[in-house]
Amino acid sequence: MINSKGEIGFRDEEMFMTQKLLLESEGIQFNTEKSLPLKSYLWHIDSEIY
């Protein structure tokens, strides 16, 4: 779960680290220990299709 600030939303340390490791395994790169560049990972609808 990523919040609107681009941070992992879990407060529990174990859940936080599990989520971070899963995201990193999918190629997500973090700006800091706790946040990622949210704009880099936004999904944009192709306007030509719709």
Secondary structure, 3 states (H helix, E strand, C coil): CECCCCEECCCCHHHHHHHHHHHHHCCCCCCCCCECCHHHHCCCCCCCCC
